[in-house]
Amino acid sequence: MELYRWEHPEALYGLALVPVLWLVHVLWAQWRKRARKQFGVGKAAKQLSTTATRSRHLYKTLWFTLGIFFLVVALANPQVGSKLETVKRKGVDVVFALDVSKSMLAEDVAPNRIEKSKQIIGKTLDALGSDRIGLVVYAGQAYPQLPITTDYSAARMLLRTVNTDIVPSQGTAISEAIGLADQYFSSGETTKNKVLFILSDGEDHEEGAIEAAKAALDKGIFIYTIGIGTPSGGPIPEKKSGRTVDFKKDESGRVVVTKLDREKLVDIAKNGGGSYIYGDRTEEVVEYVEETLNSMQREEIESKVFSEYKDQFPVFLVLALLCFLIDALLTERKSWWNRLKLFNS
């Protein structure tokens, strides 16, 4: 159920003009300061510019950039759902459990393990149609990221925000992720086919994953695992300002090499009634997920969606015009009424 949406989200790229305008303002202010020094300093320079103000250009830039901001938002046209309808569709409930432990920063797969996982989920969302989806992230603990929903746009938006800092405690609690996914399915409508896809390098630092998979299967939840990483492994980079400055080391000072634990993931899938696939090729994994879901009997699922949306661009267009009007009324010199000396003796 998507309450808010953008009719033309590509227009939001125009917001890049805002920092450019402020950069122009800074460069212009520096040029003006140098130009004034050429005419002298002190009282002599001030007498040459008695009507100029230092802050007026700043205010003009502020109102102009606000106008650009509101104009871009108006062009993107935010819309609010105005009519809610119940839609029936046939589908499967699918939850993705994404490993966000620090080992997922390893770059033995391009660009790194976590970004590779996000690519797989994103491409899968593009391929799905009527299925309901959910997202769980886990490291030392598991956290709900997106409840079971048909709102694919919300899923894509939340997926972009996922990183290895989203979970404070480190580790790989696969069993807890399986347990949380079970709660997802229990809280939703009852369906025969419930599927959990686990994307991980398999480095589980806690026990109980096999038992959790068996318990989930008893409740009708099928578990499939997708291996991210390589058997030879790779170091875990430590970055600063986007650049690798070092690699994670153990207590003895040796560089830690994290490897794909294929056997662990195979065992989890086997005991969860599913199967394992190596996630090195995104397109093959997406096809595998599609085929898996298509092989299942889809049930009729009811969901509420907005069928009509109300445009909000007039509000932002008015705000933009108001900002441009204020900018036009402001001059870079003192106002004419401040220069009148009618009351001077």
C-alpha positions as CSV (number, residue, x, y, z in Angstrom):
1,M,0.0,0.0,0.0
2,E,1.7,3.1,-1.3
3,L,0.4,6.2,0.4
4,Y,2.9,8.6,-1.2
5,R,4.5,8.5,-4.6
6,W,6.3,10.7,-7.2
7,E,4.7,10.9,-10.6
8,H,8.0,12.0,-12.2
9,P,10.8,10.9,-9.7
10,E,13.5,11.6,-12.4
11,A,12.9,15.3,-12.0
12,L,14.4,15.1,-8.5
13,Y,17.8,15.1,-10.1
14,G,17.2,18.8,-10.5
15,L,17.9,19.2,-6.8
16,A,21.6,19.0,-7.7
17,L,21.2,22.7,-8.8
18,V,20.9,23.8,-5.2
19,P,24.5,23.1,-4.1
20,V,25.7,24.4,-7.4
21,L,23.9,27.8,-6.8
22,W,25.5,28.1,-3.4
23,L,28.9,27.3,-4.8
24,V,28.4,30.1,-7.3
25,H,27.4,32.4,-4.5
26,V,30.6,31.7,-2.5
27,L,32.8,32.2,-5.6
28,W,31.0,35.5,-6.4
29,A,31.4,36.7,-2.8
30,Q,35.1,36.0,-2.9
31,W,35.4,37.8,-6.3
32,R,33.5,40.8,-5.0
33,K,35.7,41.0,-1.9
34,R,38.9,41.0,-4.0
35,A,37.4,43.6,-6.4
36,R,36.6,46.0,-3.5
37,K,40.2,45.8,-2.3
38,Q,41.3,47.3,-5.6
39,F,39.5,50.5,-4.8
40,G,41.1,50.9,-1.4
41,V,40.3,50.1,2.2
42,G,38.7,51.8,5.2
43,K,36.4,54.8,4.9
44,A,37.3,55.5,1.3
45,A,36.1,52.1,0.1
46,K,32.9,52.4,2.1
47,Q,32.1,55.8,0.6
48,L,32.3,54.3,-2.9
49,S,29.6,51.7,-2.0
50,T,27.3,53.5,0.5
51,T,24.2,51.9,-0.9
52,A,25.6,48.3,-1.0
53,T,24.8,45.7,1.6
54,R,26.9,42.6,2.4
55,S,24.0,40.4,3.4
56,R,21.5,41.2,0.6
57,H,23.1,38.9,-2.0
58,L,23.1,36.1,0.6
59,Y,19.3,36.6,1.1
60,K,18.7,36.7,-2.6
61,T,20.6,33.4,-3.1
62,L,18.6,31.9,-0.2
63,W,15.2,32.8,-1.7
64,F,16.3,31.8,-5.2
65,T,17.6,28.4,-4.2
66,L,14.4,27.8,-2.2
67,G,12.4,28.7,-5.3
68,I,14.4,26.2,-7.3
69,F,13.9,23.5,-4.6
70,F,10.1,24.0,-4.6
71,L,10.0,24.1,-8.4
72,V,11.9,20.8,-8.8
73,V,9.5,19.2,-6.2
74,A,6.5,20.6,-8.2
75,L,7.9,19.1,-11.4
76,A,8.4,15.7,-9.7
77,N,4.7,16.1,-8.6
78,P,4.3,14.3,-5.2
79,Q,1.0,12.5,-5.0
80,V,-1.1,11.3,-2.1
81,G,-3.4,8.3,-2.2
82,S,-7.0,9.4,-2.2
83,K,-9.0,6.2,-2.8
84,L,-8.3,2.9,-1.1
85,E,-9.4,-0.4,-2.7
86,T,-9.1,-4.1,-1.8
87,V,-7.4,-6.0,-4.6
88,K,-7.3,-9.8,-4.9
89,R,-4.3,-11.4,-6.5
90,K,-2.6,-14.8,-6.6
91,G,0.9,-15.0,-5.1
92,V,3.4,-16.3,-2.6
93,D,4.7,-14.7,0.6
94,V,8.4,-14.1,0.2
95,V,10.9,-12.9,2.9
96,F,14.5,-12.0,2.1
97,A,17.0,-12.3,5.0
98,L,20.1,-10.2,4.3
99,D,23.3,-10.7,6.1
100,V,24.8,-7.3,7.1
101,S,27.7,-8.4,9.2
102,K,31.1,-6.8,8.5
103,S,32.3,-9.9,6.6
104,M,29.9,-8.8,3.9
105,L,32.2,-5.9,3.1
106,A,34.7,-8.3,1.6
107,E,35.4,-7.5,-2.1
108,D,36.0,-11.0,-3.3
109,V,32.9,-10.4,-5.4
110,A,32.3,-7.1,-7.2
111,P,31.7,-4.5,-5.9
112,N,31.4,-6.3,-2.5
113,R,29.3,-9.0,-0.9
114,I,26.6,-6.7,0.6
115,E,26.2,-4.7,-2.6
116,K,26.0,-7.9,-4.6
117,S,23.3,-9.2,-2.3
118,K,21.3,-5.9,-2.7
119,Q,21.7,-6.2,-6.5
120,I,20.2,-9.7,-6.4
121,I,17.2,-8.6,-4.3
122,G,16.7,-5.5,-6.4
123,K,16.7,-7.5,-9.7
124,T,14.4,-10.1,-8.1
125,L,11.9,-7.4,-7.1
126,D,11.9,-6.2,-10.7
127,A,11.0,-9.7,-11.8
128,L,8.2,-10.4,-9.3
129,G,4.7,-9.3,-9.9
130,S,1.9,-10.4,-7.5
131,D,3.9,-11.8,-4.6
132,R,4.0,-10.2,-1.2
133,I,7.5,-9.5,0.1
134,G,9.3,-8.7,3.3
135,L,12.9,-7.9,4.3
136,V,14.9,-8.9,7.4
137,V,18.5,-7.8,8.1
138,Y,20.7,-9.5,10.6
139,A,24.2,-9.6,12.0
140,G,24.7,-10.3,15.7
141,Q,20.9,-9.8,16.0
142,A,18.0,-9.8,13.5
143,Y,15.9,-6.8,12.8
144,P,12.7,-6.2,10.8
145,Q,13.3,-3.9,7.8
146,L,10.1,-4.3,5.8
147,P,7.0,-6.2,6.9
148,I,5.1,-8.4,4.4
149,T,3.7,-6.1,1.8
150,T,2.9,-5.6,-1.9
151,D,4.6,-2.1,-1.9
152,Y,7.6,-2.9,-4.1
153,S,8.6,0.8,-4.3
154,A,9.0,0.9,-0.5
155,A,11.0,-2.2,-0.6
156,R,13.4,-0.7,-3.1
157,M,13.7,2.5,-1.1
158,L,14.5,0.6,2.1
159,L,16.9,-1.7,0.4
160,R,19.0,1.3,-0.7
161,T,19.5,2.3,2.9
162,V,20.8,-1.1,4.0
163,N,24.5,-1.2,5.0
164,T,26.7,-3.0,7.5
165,D,26.2,-0.3,10.1
166,I,22.5,-0.8,10.4
167,V,22.9,-3.5,13.0
168,P,25.0,-2.5,16.0
169,S,26.0,-5.9,17.3
170,Q,28.3,-8.0,15.1
171,G,28.1,-11.7,14.3
172,T,25.9,-13.8,12.0
173,A,22.7,-14.9,13.8
174,I,21.1,-16.9,11.0
175,S,18.9,-18.7,13.5
176,E,17.5,-15.5,14.8
177,A,16.8,-14.3,11.3
178,I,14.8,-17.5,10.6
179,G,12.8,-16.9,13.8
180,L,12.0,-13.3,12.9
181,A,10.9,-14.4,9.4
182,D,8.6,-16.9,11.1
183,Q,7.0,-14.0,13.0
184,Y,6.5,-12.2,9.7
185,F,4.5,-15.0,8.2
186,S,2.5,-15.6,11.4
187,S,1.5,-12.0,11.6
188,G,0.3,-12.0,7.9
189,E,-2.6,-13.7,6.3
190,T,-2.4,-17.5,6.1
191,T,-0.9,-18.9,2.9
192,K,0.2,-22.4,2.0
193,N,3.4,-21.3,0.4
194,K,5.8,-19.2,2.5
195,V,9.4,-18.8,1.3
196,L,12.5,-17.5,3.0
197,F,15.6,-16.6,0.9
198,I,18.8,-16.2,3.0
199,L,21.6,-14.2,1.4
200,S,24.8,-14.7,3.3
201,D,28.4,-15.8,3.2
202,G,27.5,-18.5,5.7
203,E,29.9,-17.5,8.5
204,D,27.5,-18.3,11.3
205,H,29.0,-17.5,14.7
206,E,26.0,-18.9,16.6
207,E,24.5,-22.4,16.9
208,G,20.9,-23.3,16.2
209,A,20.5,-22.5,12.5
210,I,19.8,-26.1,11.5
211,E,17.3,-26.5,14.3
212,A,15.6,-23.2,13.4
213,A,15.3,-24.3,9.7
214,K,13.7,-27.6,10.7
215,A,11.2,-25.8,13.0
216,A,10.4,-23.3,10.2
217,L,9.7,-26.2,7.7
218,D,7.3,-27.8,10.2
219,K,5.3,-24.5,10.0
220,G,5.3,-24.6,6.2
221,I,8.1,-22.2,5.6
222,F,10.6,-23.3,2.9
223,I,14.1,-22.0,3.2
224,Y,16.5,-21.3,0.3
225,T,20.0,-20.1,0.7
226,I,22.1,-17.9,-1.7
227,G,25.8,-18.0,-1.1
228,I,27.6,-14.6,-1.4
229,G,31.4,-14.7,-1.6
230,T,34.1,-17.0,-2.8
231,P,35.6,-20.2,-1.3
232,S,39.1,-18.6,-1.3
233,G,37.7,-15.6,0.5
234,G,39.0,-12.1,0.9
235,P,40.1,-9.5,3.5
236,I,37.6,-7.1,5.2
237,P,38.5,-3.6,4.2
238,E,38.4,-0.7,6.6
239,K,37.6,2.5,4.8
240,K,37.7,6.2,5.4
241,S,36.0,8.7,3.1
242,G,35.4,5.8,0.7
243,R,39.0,4.7,0.4
244,T,40.5,1.6,1.9
245,V,43.1,2.5,4.6
246,D,43.6,-0.9,6.2
247,F,42.2,-4.4,6.6
248,K,40.6,-6.0,9.6
249,K,43.1,-7.9,11.7
250,D,42.8,-10.5,14.5
251,E,44.3,-10.2,18.0
252,S,47.7,-11.4,16.7
253,G,47.8,-8.7,14.1
254,R,47.2,-10.9,11.1
255,V,44.8,-9.9,8.3
256,V,41.4,-11.6,8.7
257,V,40.3,-13.6,5.6
258,T,36.6,-14.3,5.4
259,K,35.5,-17.2,3.2
260,L,32.2,-18.5,1.9
261,D,30.9,-21.3,4.1
262,R,29.0,-23.3,1.4
263,E,28.5,-26.4,3.5
264,K,26.7,-24.4,6.2
265,L,24.3,-22.8,3.8
266,V,23.7,-26.1,2.0
267,D,22.7,-27.7,5.4
268,I,20.4,-24.9,6.3
269,A,18.6,-25.1,2.9
270,K,18.4,-29.0,3.0
271,N,16.8,-29.0,6.5
272,G,14.5,-26.1,5.5
273,G,13.0,-28.0,2.6
274,G,14.7,-25.8,0.0
275,S,18.0,-25.8,-1.9
276,Y,21.2,-23.8,-2.2
277,I,22.5,-21.6,-5.1
278,Y,25.8,-19.9,-5.6
279,G,25.2,-16.1,-6.0
280,D,28.1,-15.2,-8.2
281,R,25.9,-14.5,-11.3
282,T,23.0,-12.2,-10.5
283,E,20.8,-13.0,-13.6
284,E,21.0,-16.8,-12.9
285,V,20.0,-16.3,-9.3
286,V,17.0,-14.1,-10.3
287,E,15.9,-16.8,-12.8
288,Y,16.3,-19.4,-10.0
289,V,14.1,-17.5,-7.6
290,E,11.5,-16.9,-10.4
291,E,11.4,-20.6,-11.2
292,T,11.2,-21.6,-7.5
293,L,8.2,-19.3,-6.9
294,N,6.5,-20.3,-10.2
295,S,6.7,-24.0,-9.2
296,M,4.6,-23.3,-6.2
297,Q,0.9,-23.1,-6.0
298,R,-0.1,-19.4,-5.8
299,E,-3.0,-18.6,-3.5
300,E,-5.4,-15.7,-3.7
301,I,-4.2,-12.9,-1.5
302,E,-6.2,-9.8,-0.5
303,S,-4.3,-6.5,-0.2
304,K,-5.3,-2.9,0.0
305,V,-3.9,-0.5,-2.6
306,F,-4.6,3.1,-3.6
307,S,-6.3,3.2,-7.0
308,E,-6.4,7.0,-7.2
309,Y,-3.9,9.7,-6.3
310,K,-4.2,13.4,-5.8
311,D,-1.6,15.8,-7.3
312,Q,0.3,18.0,-4.8
313,F,2.3,20.0,-7.3
314,P,0.1,23.2,-7.1
315,V,1.2,23.8,-3.5
316,F,4.9,23.6,-4.3
317,L,4.5,25.6,-7.5
318,V,2.9,28.5,-5.4
319,L,5.7,28.3,-2.9
320,A,8.3,28.4,-5.7
321,L,6.6,31.5,-7.3
322,L,6.5,33.2,-3.9
323,C,10.2,32.6,-3.3
324,F,11.0,34.0,-6.8
325,L,8.8,37.0,-6.1
326,I,10.7,37.8,-2.9
327,D,14.0,37.4,-4.7
328,A,12.9,39.8,-7.4
329,L,11.8,42.4,-4.8
330,L,15.2,42.2,-3.0
331,T,17.9,44.3,-4.5
332,E,21.6,44.1,-3.7
333,R,21.6,47.7,-2.6
334,K,19.8,49.4,0.3
335,S,16.2,50.0,-0.3
336,W,15.1,53.4,-1.6
337,W,13.2,54.3,1.5
338,N,16.4,53.8,3.6
339,R,18.2,56.3,1.4
340,L,15.5,59.1,1.8
341,K,16.6,61.9,4.1
342,L,13.3,63.7,4.4
343,F,13.6,64.1,8.2
344,N,17.3,65.3,8.2
345,S,17.8,68.9,9.2
